[in-house]
Amino acid sequence: MESEPTRVLLAVSESTIRGYPHASISSRGAFEWTIQKIVRSNTSGFRLHFLHVQVPDEDGFDDMDSIYASPEDFKSVERRDRIRGLHLLEYFVNRCHEIGVACKAWIKKGDPKEVICREVQRVQPDLLVVGSRGLGPFQRVFVGTVSEFCVKHAECPVITIKRRADETPQDPVDD
Amino acid sequence: MESEPTRVLLAVSESTIRGYPHASISSRGAFEWTIQKIVRSNTSGFRLHFLHVQVPDEDGFDDMDSIYASPEDFKSVERRDRIRGLHLLEYFVNRCHEIGVACKAWIKKGDPKEVICREVQRVQPDLLVVGSRGLGPFQRVFVGTVSEFCVKHAECPVITIKRRADETPQDPVDD
Protein backbone atom coordinates (compact mmCIF):
# COMPACT_ATOMS: atom_id res chain seq x y z
CA MET A 1 0.00 0.00 0.00
CA GLU A 2 3.05 2.28 0.29
CA SER A 3 3.31 4.86 -2.49
CA GLU A 4 6.53 6.48 -3.73
CA PRO A 5 8.84 7.55 -0.89
CA THR A 6 8.44 11.10 0.45
CA ARG A 7 11.24 13.19 -1.04
CA VAL A 8 12.71 15.60 1.49
CA LEU A 9 15.11 18.33 0.38
CA LEU A 10 17.39 19.55 3.18
CA ALA A 11 19.31 22.76 2.63
CA VAL A 12 22.55 22.39 4.60
CA SER A 13 25.27 24.90 5.35
CA GLU A 14 28.82 24.95 6.68
CA SER A 15 29.56 26.08 10.18
CA THR A 16 30.74 29.67 10.54
CA ILE A 17 32.84 28.66 13.53
CA ARG A 18 36.52 28.42 12.71
CA GLY A 19 38.14 25.00 12.52
CA TYR A 20 37.89 21.91 10.43
CA PRO A 21 35.05 22.19 7.90
CA HIS A 22 31.87 20.79 9.38
CA ALA A 23 28.10 21.20 9.20
CA SER A 24 26.49 24.18 10.92
CA ILE A 25 24.74 23.55 14.22
CA SER A 26 21.34 24.36 12.72
CA SER A 27 21.87 22.03 9.73
CA ARG A 28 22.85 19.13 11.96
CA GLY A 29 19.91 19.86 14.26
CA ALA A 30 17.45 20.01 11.36
CA PHE A 31 18.77 16.73 9.97
CA GLU A 32 18.69 14.83 13.27
CA TRP A 33 15.21 16.16 14.04
CA THR A 34 13.94 15.03 10.62
CA ILE A 35 15.31 11.53 11.19
CA GLN A 36 13.98 11.25 14.75
CA LYS A 37 10.58 12.85 14.37
CA ILE A 38 9.59 12.37 10.72
CA VAL A 39 11.44 9.39 9.23
CA ARG A 40 11.44 7.43 12.51
CA SER A 41 11.65 3.66 11.79
CA ASN A 42 10.10 4.07 8.33
CA THR A 43 13.45 4.42 6.53
CA SER A 44 12.13 3.04 3.24
CA GLY A 45 9.33 5.63 3.19
CA PHE A 46 11.68 8.56 2.77
CA ARG A 47 14.42 9.74 0.46
CA LEU A 48 16.65 12.62 1.58
CA HIS A 49 18.21 15.14 -0.79
CA PHE A 50 20.96 17.40 0.53
CA LEU A 51 21.62 20.71 -1.16
CA HIS A 52 24.59 22.83 -0.17
CA VAL A 53 24.72 26.31 -1.67
CA GLN A 54 28.16 27.90 -1.74
CA VAL A 55 28.24 31.66 -1.72
CA PRO A 56 30.91 32.94 -4.12
CA ASP A 57 33.41 34.75 -1.90
CA GLU A 58 33.35 38.05 -3.80
CA ASP A 59 35.58 40.16 -1.62
CA GLY A 60 37.95 37.31 -0.83
CA PHE A 61 38.15 38.47 2.78
CA ASP A 62 39.03 34.98 3.97
CA ASP A 63 41.98 34.91 1.63
CA MET A 64 43.65 38.17 2.68
CA ASP A 65 46.79 36.32 3.73
CA SER A 66 47.10 34.39 0.51
CA ILE A 67 49.27 35.52 -2.38
CA TYR A 68 47.90 35.19 -5.88
CA ALA A 69 50.61 35.12 -8.48
CA SER A 70 49.09 33.08 -11.25
CA PRO A 71 45.69 31.95 -12.55
CA GLU A 72 46.47 28.60 -10.95
CA ASP A 73 46.30 30.15 -7.48
CA PHE A 74 42.68 31.10 -8.03
CA LYS A 75 41.86 27.61 -9.21
CA SER A 76 43.29 26.24 -5.97
CA VAL A 77 40.90 28.47 -3.98
CA GLU A 78 38.00 27.09 -5.94
CA ARG A 79 39.27 23.59 -5.39
CA ARG A 80 39.59 24.21 -1.65
CA ASP A 81 35.98 25.52 -1.46
CA ARG A 82 34.84 22.49 -3.37
CA ILE A 83 36.63 20.15 -0.97
CA ARG A 84 35.04 21.86 2.03
CA GLY A 85 31.61 21.48 0.44
CA LEU A 86 32.28 17.82 -0.25
CA HIS A 87 33.29 17.21 3.37
CA LEU A 88 30.03 18.78 4.47
CA LEU A 89 27.93 16.57 2.20
CA GLU A 90 30.00 13.51 3.13
CA TYR A 91 28.95 14.01 6.76
CA PHE A 92 25.24 13.81 5.90
CA VAL A 93 25.58 11.03 3.34
CA ASN A 94 27.50 8.95 5.90
CA ARG A 95 24.83 9.51 8.54
CA CYS A 96 22.13 8.41 6.06
CA HIS A 97 24.04 5.22 5.29
CA GLU A 98 24.36 4.46 9.00
CA ILE A 99 20.61 4.97 9.43
CA GLY A 100 19.68 3.15 6.23
CA VAL A 101 17.79 5.90 4.44
CA ALA A 102 18.37 6.56 0.74
CA CYS A 103 19.93 9.91 -0.11
CA LYS A 104 21.51 12.12 -2.73
CA ALA A 105 23.62 15.26 -2.29
CA TRP A 106 24.89 18.05 -4.46
CA ILE A 107 26.47 21.52 -4.42
CA LYS A 108 25.33 24.69 -6.19
CA LYS A 109 26.82 28.16 -6.22
CA GLY A 110 24.88 31.38 -5.73
CA ASP A 111 22.59 33.21 -3.33
CA PRO A 112 21.32 30.46 -0.98
CA LYS A 113 17.69 31.58 -0.78
CA GLU A 114 17.36 31.99 -4.57
CA VAL A 115 19.18 28.76 -5.37
CA ILE A 116 17.14 26.75 -2.85
CA CYS A 117 13.85 27.94 -4.35
CA ARG A 118 15.14 27.27 -7.89
CA GLU A 119 16.19 23.76 -6.89
CA VAL A 120 12.76 23.13 -5.34
CA GLN A 121 11.24 24.05 -8.69
CA ARG A 122 13.64 21.72 -10.54
CA VAL A 123 13.64 18.73 -8.16
CA GLN A 124 10.03 19.06 -6.95
CA PRO A 125 10.52 17.53 -3.50
CA ASP A 126 7.52 16.83 -1.27
CA LEU A 127 9.03 18.84 1.56
CA LEU A 128 11.81 21.37 2.06
CA VAL A 129 13.59 21.43 5.43
CA VAL A 130 15.53 24.53 6.45
CA GLY A 131 17.30 25.11 9.73
CA SER A 132 17.42 28.53 11.31
CA ARG A 133 19.46 30.02 14.12
CA GLY A 134 16.27 30.85 15.95
CA LEU A 135 17.84 32.15 19.17
CA GLY A 136 16.59 31.66 22.71
CA PRO A 137 13.11 32.21 24.16
CA PHE A 138 13.72 35.93 24.76
CA GLN A 139 15.09 36.72 21.31
CA ARG A 140 12.96 34.42 19.27
CA VAL A 141 11.59 37.11 16.93
CA PHE A 142 14.62 36.51 14.76
CA VAL A 143 14.30 33.93 12.00
CA GLY A 144 16.99 33.68 9.34
CA THR A 145 16.18 35.46 6.11
CA VAL A 146 16.89 32.29 4.13
CA SER A 147 14.19 30.29 5.91
CA GLU A 148 11.76 33.20 5.85
CA PHE A 149 12.25 33.64 2.09
CA CYS A 150 11.82 29.91 1.45
CA VAL A 151 8.59 29.68 3.47
CA LYS A 152 7.17 32.45 1.28
CA HIS A 153 8.55 31.48 -2.11
CA ALA A 154 9.32 27.76 -2.29
CA GLU A 155 6.75 25.81 -4.28
CA CYS A 156 6.38 23.03 -1.72
CA PRO A 157 5.61 22.72 2.01
CA VAL A 158 8.48 24.08 4.08
CA ILE A 159 9.51 23.14 7.58
CA THR A 160 11.54 25.60 9.60
CA ILE A 161 13.57 24.09 12.42
CA LYS A 162 15.08 26.49 14.89
CA ARG A 163 18.39 25.69 16.54
CA ARG A 164 17.92 24.40 20.08
CA ALA A 165 18.53 27.07 22.70
CA ASP A 166 21.05 24.85 24.52
CA GLU A 167 23.07 24.59 21.30
CA THR A 168 23.54 28.34 20.83
CA PRO A 169 27.26 29.05 20.35
CA GLN A 170 29.08 31.79 22.29
CA ASP A 171 28.22 34.31 19.56
CA PRO A 172 24.57 33.53 18.68
CA VAL A 173 25.14 34.86 15.16
CA ASP A 174 27.59 32.00 14.60
CA ASP A 175 26.16 28.65 13.59
CA MET B 1 13.38 0.60 18.93
CA GLU B 2 10.51 3.01 18.36
CA SER B 3 10.45 5.90 20.81
CA GLU B 4 7.38 7.88 21.85
CA PRO B 5 5.12 8.79 18.89
CA THR B 6 5.76 12.12 17.16
CA ARG B 7 3.13 14.56 18.38
CA VAL B 8 1.82 16.77 15.60
CA LEU B 9 -0.37 19.77 16.39
CA LEU B 10 -2.56 20.82 13.46
CA ALA B 11 -4.25 24.19 13.64
CA VAL B 12 -7.51 23.84 11.72
CA SER B 13 -10.05 26.45 10.68
CA GLU B 14 -13.59 26.61 9.34
CA SER B 15 -14.23 27.40 5.71
CA THR B 16 -15.16 30.99 4.94
CA ILE B 17 -17.33 29.81 2.07
CA ARG B 18 -21.03 29.93 2.85
CA GLY B 19 -22.89 26.69 3.39
CA TYR B 20 -22.86 23.81 5.80
CA PRO B 21 -20.03 24.18 8.34
CA HIS B 22 -16.94 22.40 7.08
CA ALA B 23 -13.15 22.57 7.25
CA SER B 24 -11.32 25.21 5.22
CA ILE B 25 -9.63 24.08 2.01
CA SER B 26 -6.18 24.81 3.42
CA SER B 27 -6.88 22.88 6.65
CA ARG B 28 -8.06 19.82 4.77
CA GLY B 29 -5.08 20.09 2.41
CA ALA B 30 -2.61 20.38 5.29
CA PHE B 31 -4.17 17.38 7.02
CA GLU B 32 -4.23 15.12 3.96
CA TRP B 33 -0.67 16.11 3.07
CA THR B 34 0.53 15.29 6.60
CA ILE B 35 -1.07 11.84 6.41
CA GLN B 36 0.21 11.06 2.91
CA LYS B 37 3.72 12.47 3.14
CA ILE B 38 4.69 12.33 6.83
CA VAL B 39 2.63 9.68 8.61
CA ARG B 40 2.49 7.34 5.57
CA SER B 41 2.01 3.72 6.71
CA ASN B 42 3.59 4.41 10.10
CA THR B 43 0.27 5.19 11.83
CA SER B 44 1.50 4.10 15.26
CA GLY B 45 4.48 6.46 15.06
CA PHE B 46 2.35 9.59 15.14
CA ARG B 47 -0.31 11.22 17.29
CA LEU B 48 -2.31 14.09 15.84
CA HIS B 49 -3.69 16.97 17.90
CA PHE B 50 -6.27 19.25 16.32
CA LEU B 51 -6.68 22.76 17.62
CA HIS B 52 -9.51 24.97 16.40
CA VAL B 53 -9.40 28.58 17.49
CA GLN B 54 -12.72 30.39 17.37
CA VAL B 55 -12.55 34.14 16.92
CA PRO B 56 -15.14 35.86 19.11
CA ASP B 57 -17.49 37.58 16.66
CA GLU B 58 -17.23 41.07 18.15
CA ASP B 59 -19.30 43.05 15.71
CA GLY B 60 -21.86 40.28 15.21
CA PHE B 61 -21.95 41.00 11.49
CA ASP B 62 -23.10 37.47 10.69
CA ASP B 63 -26.07 37.91 12.97
CA MET B 64 -27.49 41.09 11.47
CA ASP B 65 -30.74 39.38 10.57
CA SER B 66 -31.27 37.88 13.98
CA ILE B 67 -33.38 39.46 16.67
CA TYR B 68 -32.12 39.47 20.23
CA ALA B 69 -34.87 39.83 22.74
CA SER B 70 -33.54 38.00 25.77
CA PRO B 71 -30.25 36.83 27.30
CA GLU B 72 -31.19 33.36 26.08
CA ASP B 73 -30.84 34.49 22.46
CA PHE B 74 -27.18 35.30 23.01
CA LYS B 75 -26.58 31.95 24.61
CA SER B 76 -28.03 30.28 21.53
CA VAL B 77 -25.47 32.12 19.35
CA GLU B 78 -22.67 30.78 21.51
CA ARG B 79 -24.18 27.34 21.36
CA ARG B 80 -24.39 27.53 17.55
CA ASP B 81 -20.71 28.57 17.30
CA ARG B 82 -19.80 25.71 19.54
CA ILE B 83 -21.73 23.25 17.40
CA ARG B 84 -20.00 24.50 14.24
CA GLY B 85 -16.61 24.05 15.90
CA LEU B 86 -17.54 20.55 17.00
CA HIS B 87 -18.59 19.61 13.46
CA LEU B 88 -15.22 20.82 12.22
CA LEU B 89 -13.29 18.73 14.71
CA GLU B 90 -15.57 15.76 14.12
CA TYR B 91 -14.51 15.77 10.47
CA PHE B 92 -10.81 15.41 11.36
CA VAL B 93 -11.35 12.95 14.21
CA ASN B 94 -13.42 10.74 11.89
CA ARG B 95 -10.72 10.80 9.22
CA CYS B 96 -8.11 9.80 11.82
CA HIS B 97 -10.23 6.88 12.94
CA GLU B 98 -10.60 5.72 9.32
CA ILE B 99 -6.83 5.90 8.86
CA GLY B 100 -6.02 4.40 12.25
CA VAL B 101 -3.94 7.18 13.72
CA ALA B 102 -4.46 8.29 17.33
CA CYS B 103 -5.77 11.83 17.79
CA LYS B 104 -7.19 14.40 20.15
CA ALA B 105 -9.06 17.62 19.33
CA TRP B 106 -10.13 20.73 21.18
CA ILE B 107 -11.47 24.27 20.77
CA LYS B 108 -10.11 27.52 22.16
CA LYS B 109 -11.35 31.08 21.81
CA GLY B 110 -9.18 34.07 20.97
CA ASP B 111 -6.78 35.44 18.40
CA PRO B 112 -5.71 32.37 16.39
CA LYS B 113 -2.00 33.20 16.09
CA GLU B 114 -1.64 34.02 19.79
CA VAL B 115 -3.66 31.02 20.94
CA ILE B 116 -1.78 28.61 18.66
CA CYS B 117 1.60 29.73 20.04
CA ARG B 118 0.26 29.55 23.62
CA GLU B 119 -1.04 26.03 23.01
CA VAL B 120 2.34 24.98 21.56
CA GLN B 121 3.92 26.16 24.80
CA ARG B 122 1.38 24.24 26.87
CA VAL B 123 1.16 21.00 24.84
CA GLN B 124 4.79 20.96 23.62
CA PRO B 125 4.17 19.09 20.36
CA ASP B 126 7.12 17.93 18.22
CA LEU B 127 5.74 19.71 15.18
CA LEU B 128 3.15 22.37 14.40
CA VAL B 129 1.36 22.17 11.03
CA VAL B 130 -0.36 25.27 9.68
CA GLY B 131 -2.09 25.62 6.35
CA SER B 132 -1.97 28.84 4.40
CA ARG B 133 -3.91 30.14 1.42
CA GLY B 134 -0.66 30.54 -0.48
CA LEU B 135 -2.13 31.55 -3.84
CA GLY B 136 -0.84 30.62 -7.29
CA PRO B 137 2.70 30.86 -8.71
CA PHE B 138 2.28 34.50 -9.75
CA GLN B 139 0.91 35.72 -6.43
CA ARG B 140 2.92 33.56 -4.10
CA VAL B 141 4.40 36.41 -2.06
CA PHE B 142 1.33 36.20 0.11
CA VAL B 143 1.48 33.91 3.12
CA GLY B 144 -1.20 34.14 5.81
CA THR B 145 -0.25 36.20 8.81
CA VAL B 146 -1.16 33.32 11.12
CA SER B 147 1.40 30.94 9.59
CA GLU B 148 4.03 33.68 9.35
CA PHE B 149 3.57 34.55 13.03
CA CYS B 150 3.73 30.89 14.07
CA VAL B 151 6.94 30.22 12.11
CA LYS B 152 8.55 33.10 14.00
CA HIS B 153 7.12 32.61 17.46
CA ALA B 154 6.09 29.00 18.03
CA GLU B 155 8.52 27.10 20.23
CA CYS B 156 8.69 24.02 17.99
CA PRO B 157 9.42 23.26 14.34
CA VAL B 158 6.65 24.59 12.10
CA ILE B 159 5.56 23.36 8.73
CA THR B 160 3.69 25.70 6.45
CA ILE B 161 1.56 24.04 3.81
CA LYS B 162 0.21 26.26 1.08
CA ARG B 163 -3.15 25.52 -0.49
CA ARG B 164 -2.78 23.81 -3.86
CA ALA B 165 -3.18 26.21 -6.77
CA ASP B 166 -5.88 23.99 -8.35
CA GLU B 167 -7.92 24.23 -5.14
CA THR B 168 -8.11 28.01 -5.08
CA PRO B 169 -11.76 29.05 -4.72
CA GLN B 170 -13.39 31.68 -6.95
CA ASP B 171 -12.33 34.41 -4.54
CA PRO B 172 -8.76 33.48 -3.51
CA VAL B 173 -9.23 35.22 -0.16
CA ASP B 174 -11.88 32.62 0.68
CA ASP B 175 -10.70 29.31 2.08
Interface residues (C-beta under 8 A of the other chain):
Chain A: M1 E2 S3 T6 W33 Q36 K37 I38 R40 S41 N42 G45 D126 L127 P137 R140 V141 V143 S147 E148 V151 K152 H153 E155 P157 V158 I159 T160 I161 K162
Chain B: M1 E2 S3 T6 W33 Q36 K37 I38 R40 S41 N42 G45 D126 L127 P137 R140 V141 V143 S147 E148 V151 K152 H153 E155 P157 V158 I159 T160 I161 K162
